[in-house]
């Protein structure tokens, strides 16, 4: 049975009530409790710093050579907060409703309202850290708009907001490391979760430099390891981003929720060829000043500058006049795909549309645009060789973010006692589609404010218990399981590279579980993925040995997990017989828009692993107190 642990009081009172009634731990007792944190992006670094400052002993792990290399650093456009600095009518209630509506009514209301409430504190906290948010001439913090809203609530630092926020969390983390409250393990990857008496009590980690397996015990484990967009091979995520930590926990009993909810971002640099290993995002903030269009004529050969305005189709403005170019990402992505599928795409591949800044340049001048987006424009020029100040950008949708993840309750605990999941790695806030600039908000809310207030409810019962000995049989069994898996992989000595399997996986997922999904396509994908898994374990070739530096072996483990996750994503997408947000089943649409089936699918799809290729389904019903089901419309 799933217990969401939502306080039984009105929505607006839940978070305050929870904090006032949860169990507390004295400072002296906190020093006796050890917490393991996997991942040091925004969620992990902020959680590690805050928990250590509270007095807990913290061990933090990341597979990069520094927490500063976490993928959070790549976030460009901004972070939402309901502070109403622009005096345009914003409020906690509006941020809450925009998030529920943006997620197409597939979010847990209690978590979303808490997130909207905490959002205002995040900005104050980060300003106090010295995060250099953009400011107006008079010194007030500046805001801009993002998709799915009609107010300006997005705080930003040019086009490098994620980097600046991560540096703020990183300096807080480094302070605790220097004080001896956090032990930092870089170039370490979690390969197995250790459970003792049904509780999460430790991990088996691999030192990626030496190949050595290490045992680490604690009183609780926090997974802050990010999303799984790289299941598609080509995505905007860093190449090292993976699902392995949460997938290992899933196979140990942590339920996985809404795995098929994958966000496709509309403004990315198009695929250039088969050689490509990742894609590059152009921030959604660009849609504040750029207009998306395609030629009205099929097979248009003229350069963009030579096509008069009367022969351009500003398709988002035409279809969604109330929001125009700032419709949510899932709607914009489908619209881009539709015009390209109809033959109006631009560029040599015809799989792109224009994002044009000519009107803004004419109105405001180059200097103002450069102050807002200079680093983004420079990045585009370096990658494509084209100057977006003189010619329109060419963009196309790409996989960017995953709303699914491990199921968590109101305390962010998974279905395994003592195992928590924060940030993009969990499912909790965004439903079927995430609004832009909400990822940073969730990660920092979870790390700075939520988990420091909720973890004591569990750890209060652990006072007096010592961290488990690494000599316990449970650690030995978990380590042996990891060794067997590594040895099995290295001994296959097949003929195909790990990357070739990853590429084939990505093509199957993009074709059948991407922007558009059908029952027939998903059934085909499940069969192909099962066959690909069998082929992988028979014919993958991994050079080198186990007990040494071996990046190809590290990649092979991650791809093996992606292959299994891909199957569950397709199972989930096939099971959800409706369209909602990013999940667009062609069998369920009305006037070209998503057709929800609230009577049958107003739930979180929760999956428990039973055995290979088999999962048990148990839904969490979504009940709304303030939000009311309505057809999601941005027209």
N, C-alpha and C positions, 0 to 999 in steps of 0.2 A: 504494500500500500504506500502511495506517495503522500507525504505530509509536508505541505508547503510552509507550515509554521507561521502563517500570516496572522498577526494579532486580530482578535475578533472585536474590533472597534471600527468606527467610520474611517474611511480611507485617509483623510487629512490628519488623523490622530495616530495612525499606526506606527510610524517611525518613532515619534516621541514616546508613545506608550511602550514600545519595545525597549527603548533605551532606559526608561525609568524602571522597568520591571526585570531586566535581564540580570543575571548573576555577575558579581564583580569578583576580582582577584586582587589581593593586596600586593603592593610593590615587592615585598619580601618573597611572596610566593611566586610571582612572575619570574623571578630569577632562577627558579627551579625548573621552569618549563621550556622545552626546546621546540622550535618550529622550523620545518624544512620548507623552503620556497623554491619552486622550479620556474625559472624564467625571471628576467630582470628588466623587462620593458616597463611601460608606465604602470601597469597594475602591480607587477612583481616588485619593482624598485620602490614604489611608494608604500606598498605593504611592508616590505622588509625594513625600510627606514622608520616607519611609524610604529610598528610592533617592537622594534629594538628600542626605540625611544621610550616606549611604555615600560620596558624592563625585561621583555622576553629575550631568551637566547635564540638567535636566528642563524640558520645556515642557508645561504642563497647560492643557487646554481644557474649557470648559463653556458650554452655551448659556444658562444662567441668568446673572443679574447678579452672583451670588456663589456660591461653592461651598456656602455654608450653605443654599441653596435646593434642593440635590439631593434627590431623592425619598426617600433613606435617612432623612431627617428625619421621615418619616411613620410609621416603624415604631414600634409602640406597646408590645407586650407584654414583650419581653425577648430575651436572648441566652443560648444554651445553653453549658454547660461542665461537664466531668466532674470536678468537684473534690470531690464527696461531702461538702459542708459539712453536710448534714443527717444524715449517718451513716445513710442509708437504703439502702445497698448499691450506690450508683452507682460506676461505673468507666469508664475509657476503653473497655474491651471492651463494656460495656452501651450506652454512647452509640453506639459503632460499630454494634452489632447493631440497636438501635432505629432508626437511620438507614437501614440496609440493609433492614430489614423495612418501615419506613415508606414507602420508595421502591419497595416490592413487588418487590425483587430485580432491579431494573433500573438499579442504580448500579454504577460501577466501584469495586471493593472497595479497591484501593490508595489511591485519592483519599479515600475515606470514612475509612479508618483513619488516614490522615495528619491529616485534619480533626479527628477525635476526639482525637488525640494533642496537636495544637496548641491545642485549645480551652482547656486549663488556663492556657496562657501568655497568652491574650488578656485574660482577666480581670485578671491581675496587671498587665499592661501598661496597661490602661485605668484601673485604680485609681491607678497611679502618675501618670497624666496628670491625675487629679483628677475623673474621671467619678463623679458622685454616685449610685452604686448604693444601693438601699434596704438598710437595715441592721436587725438585730434590736436589742432593747433594750440588750444587752450590747456592741454595736458590731460584731458579726460580720455579714458580708454575708448578706442574706436570699435565699431561693430560693422559687419557686413551680413548680407543675406546668404542663405544656402537653400537648397531645394526643399520643397514641401512646406515652406513657411511664407507668411506675408509680413513678417517683422524682421528687424535686424538684431539678431541675438548671438552672432558668431564672433568671438574674440579671436584675434589672430596676430601672428608675428610674421608679416610678409607672407612668403610661401614656405615657411619652415617652422610652422607652429609645433609640430611633433618634436622636432629637434630641440627647440628651446624648452618645452615642457619636460622632455626626458633629461636634459641637462639639469633642470631644477630638481627632479627626483633623484638623479644620479649624485648630485652634490650632497643631498640629504642622506643618501645611502653611504657615500664615502665617509661622511662624518661619523656615522655609526660604526663603520668598519675600523676607522682610526681609533675609536673609543673602545674597541674590542667587543662590541655588542653584536656585531655581524661577522660571521666567517664567510668569506666569498670564495666560491669555487668556480673559476672560469675554465673554459674548454672542458667542461664536464657535461655529459648527457645522461639523463635518467632513462634507464632501460627496463626497469621493473618496479612495481609498487610492492611493498612488503606489508602484509596484514598480519596482525596478531590478535587472536580472539575476536576476529571480525572487524577490527579497527585499523585504520591506516597508521602505521607505526614507523615507517621508514622507506628507503628506496635503495635500489642497486644502481649505481652510476658508473659510467665508463669514463676514465680519463682519456680524452681524445688524443692526447699527445703521446702517452706511453702505452695505451691500450689496456691498462690495468683496470680491473673491476674493483669497486669500492663499496663498502656497506656503510650506510648512514641511518641512524635511528633518531626518533624524536617523538613528541607527543601529538603532533598534528602535521599534515602535509598540505601545502597550498600549491595548486597548479595554476600558473600564470603564463602559460606557454603559447598563447596566441591562437590564431585560426588555422584553417586547413585548406586555404585557397589553392595551394600548390598540388592538390589532387588533380587539378586541371593541367598540370605541367606549366603552361604559360599563364602567368598571373602577374599582378602588380606587387606581389609579396617578394621579400628577399628570398633568394634561392635556398637558403638554409631553413626557412620556415617549414614546420612540419606538424604532424598530428600525433607523433609517437607517444608523448607523455600521457595525453588524455586517452589515447587508444589503449595503451597498456592498462590504464585504470579501468577503462570500459570492459576489457576482457577479464578484469579481476572483480567486476560486479558493479561498477559505476554506470548508471543508465545514461544513454546518449539521447538528446532531445533535438527534434527538428533538423536532422542532418541534411535534408535536401534544400534548406533555405540558404541559398548562396547569392550574394549580391554581385550583379554585373554592373560595373561603373561605366557610364556612357562616354566619359572624356579621357580616353587613353590614346597613346600613339599607336597607330595600327601595326599589325604584324608585318614584318618586312620580308621574312623568308623562313625556310626550314631550319636555318642555322641558329635561330634565336632561342635564347634560354630563359628570358623573362620579358615582361612588358613594363612600360613606364606610364605612370598616371600623370595626367594633367589635372590639377586641382579643380574640384567643383566650383570653387570661388571664381574661376574664370567665367563661369556662366552669368555672373553679375554684369559683366561688361562685354562679353562676347555673344554673338547671335549665331545660332546653328541654322545652316541652310544647305540645300542642294539645288542644282539647276532644274528648271521645270521641263527642260527638253531631254529626252532620252539620248544617250550617246553624245552628250555635249563634249566638244573638243576644245572649246575656248578656255583660256586661262580665267581664273576667278575674277580678276580685275576687269576683264572684258565683257563680263556678263552683266547686263543692266539689272537694276533692282526689280523691274517688272517681270524679268524672266528667272527670278529666284523664288524658291519655295522655302519660306521660314516656317518649317513644318510644325515645330513645337508651338510657336506663337499662333499659328492657324488652328491647331487642334485644341490647345489649352490656353485660351486667351487670358484667364484670370491669373495664371502663374507663368505662362510663357516659357522661357528657357530655364526657369527655376522649378520645373516639376521634379518630383522625386526621381531617384536614380533608376529604379526599375522601369518606370513609365518612359523616361527618356531613352533608355537602352533599347526597349522594344520598338520605339518609334524609329530610332536610327536603323535598327535591323530591317524594319519593314520597308523603309525607303530604299535601302541598299538592295534588298531582295527584289524590289520592283524594278531595279535597273537604273536608279538615279544616283548610285554611289559615285564618288570622285576618286581621283588618283589612279595609278596604274592597275591596282587590284580591284577597283570599284567597290571596295569594302571600307569606305570612309565617307564622312561628311565634313563640311567646312565649319570651323568655329572662328568667326570673323570679328575683328576688333575695330574695323574702319570707322564705324559710327562713333565709338568712344574716343578714338584718336582725333576725330574731327571736332568733337564737342569739348573734350578736356585736355587734349594735347598729350604728347609722348611722355613728358616728364611725370605727370600724375600716374599714368598707366605703369611706368617703369617703377615708381615708388611702391605701387601695390603688388606688382607681379614680376619684378625684374628678374629674380632668380629662376622663376618658372619659364619665362621667355628665353633666358639664356640656356636653360637645360634643353628646351625644345630645339633651339638652334644647333646645339652641340650634337644632338642625336640625329636630326633630320637634314641638317645643312641648309635649312630655310629660315628666313627672318620673319617671325610672326607680326612684326610691326609693319611689314610691307606686303605680305601675302597671308591669307587666312591659314590658321592651323588646320591640319587634317586629323580627325579623331574617329575612333570606333570603340565600341564597348569591349571591356575585358573583365575577367574575374578579379574581384578586389577584396571582398570581406565575406566572412561566414557568420550568419546569425545563429546557426545551430551550434551545439557544443554539449558538454556534459550537463545533465539536469542538476539544478541546484535549488534549494529551498530559499526562504526569505533570508536565512543566515549565510547563504552562499555555500552551504554544505551539500555535497553530493549524496548519493544513496549509500555510500560507504561512510560510516561514522569516522570523524576525524580527518576526512579528506574534503578539502574545500577547492573551489574553482572560481577564478576571478577573471574579469576582462573578457576579451574575445573568445577565450577558451570555454566560457559557459554560454548558455542559451538565453539568459534571463530577460533582457530589456527590449530587444529590437523586433521581435515578432518575425514577420515575413519580409521585412525590408527595413534597413537602417537609414535614417535620415543623415545627411552629411553633417560632419562635425560632432556627431554624437559618440563616436568610438572613443575619442580622447576623454570626453566627459565620463563615460562609463568606467574606463580603466582607472582614472584618478579617483572617482567616487568610491569604487570598490576598494582601492588600496589605501587611500588616505582616511576614509570616513566609515565605510561599512564594515569591513573585516575587523578593524580594531575594536568595534563596538559589539560584534557578534561572536567572535571566537571565544570570548571569556565564558559564554554560556555553556560551551562544551568543556573547555579546559578547567573550569572550576571543579569539575568532578575528578580531574586528574591530579589535583594537588596531592603531593605526598608520594606519587608514583615516580619512579626514576625512569629515565629514557631506557628503552629496551637494550639489552646487551647484544652486540653484533655477533656473538657466538650462538645465539638462539637458533634452533632448527629452522624457524621460518626464514631467517636470513640465508642460511645455507641452501635451503630449497629454492629460494628465489634466485640466488646466484647461480645455482646449477642450471636452472631453467634458461637463464641468459646465456651461459656457456654453451649449452646444447644448441641454442638458436644460432649463435655466432659460428660454431663449428659446422653446423649444417649448411649455413650459407657459404662459407669459405670452401667447403668440400664439393660443392656442385660442379664447379669448373666447366661450365657450359660454353656456349659460343656467342651469346648475346650480351651486350653491355647493360648495366643497370639503367642508364639514361634512355636506351632504346625502349625498354619496357615502360619507363615513365612517360615517354612521348606517346606511346600507343595508348596508355591509360588516359592521358589527357585528351587525345582525339576522340576516344569513345565517350568520355564525360561531356566534352563540349558539344558533340553531335547530338547526344540523347538526353543530357541532364543539364543543359545550359540555359540560354535565354528562352527557348521554346521546348516543351516536353509533350510527348504523346505516350499513350499506353503501349502501343506497339514498339515504339523506340526504346522505352524503358525496359520492356521485356527482353528485347534484343540485347540491350546493354548488359543486363544481368547475366545472360548466357555468355556473352563475350568476356565479361570480367571474371567469371568463374573459370573459363578456359585460360584466360591470361594468367591468373594466379597459379594454375597448375603448371603452365609453361614456364613461368618465372622460377618456380621451385625445382624445375628439372633442367633449365638451360641457361640460367644467368651465370655470367663469368665475373668473378671478383678476384683481382690480382692481390698479391701480398699475403700477409698472415694476420692472425687475430691479435696477437699480443704485441702490437706496435701501432704507430701512427698509420691509419688506413682510411682515408676519406671515402674511398669507394665502398668500403664495408659499412661505414656510417650511413651513406646514401642508400645502400641496399636495404638496410633495416627500415628506413623511413619510407621507401617506395613499397616495401612489403606491407606496411601498415596502410599506406594510401590505397593499395589494391583492395584491401578488405573494406576500408571505409567507403570507397567508391561504390562497392556493391550495396552497402547499407543505404547510401544516399539514393540510389536508384530504387531500392525496395521502399524507402520512405516516400519518394516522389510518386511511385506507382500506387501506393496505398492511399495517398491524399488525393481523392478524386474531386478536386475543385481547383480553381485558380485563385491565388491570393498573393499579393506583393510580387516577389521575385519568382514565385512558383507559378508559371503560366502553362497550364495544360490546355491544348488547343480544343479539347472536347468541351471545355467549360469557359465560355466567354459570351459577353453580351456587348454588342456594338463595338467589338474590338477590344474591350476592356475586360479585366479579370472578373470572373463570376464566382463569388464565394458561395459556400453552402454552409451557412452558420448553423443550421439545424443538425448537421452531422459532423462538421469539422471545426467547430469552435473549441479546439483543444490543442494542447501541446502534445505532439507525437513523441512518446517516450519509448525507447527500445532498450531491452535488456539482452545482453549476449548469452546464448545458451551453448551453442557449439558452432563449428565451422559452417558458414552459410545459413545459420539459423539464429533468429532473434525472437524474443517475446515482446509483444506490443501491449502497452498499458497507457492509456491517455490520461492527461491531467486536464480536466474541464476548465475552461476559462470563463470566469464570472465577472461581470462588470457592474460597478456601483455608480460611477460617474459617466463613463463612456456609454454610448448607445450605438448599437449596430446601425450602419447606414452604408449605402453604396459609396465607395471611395471615389470621389470626383474632384478633379483639379481643373475643370473646364471654366 
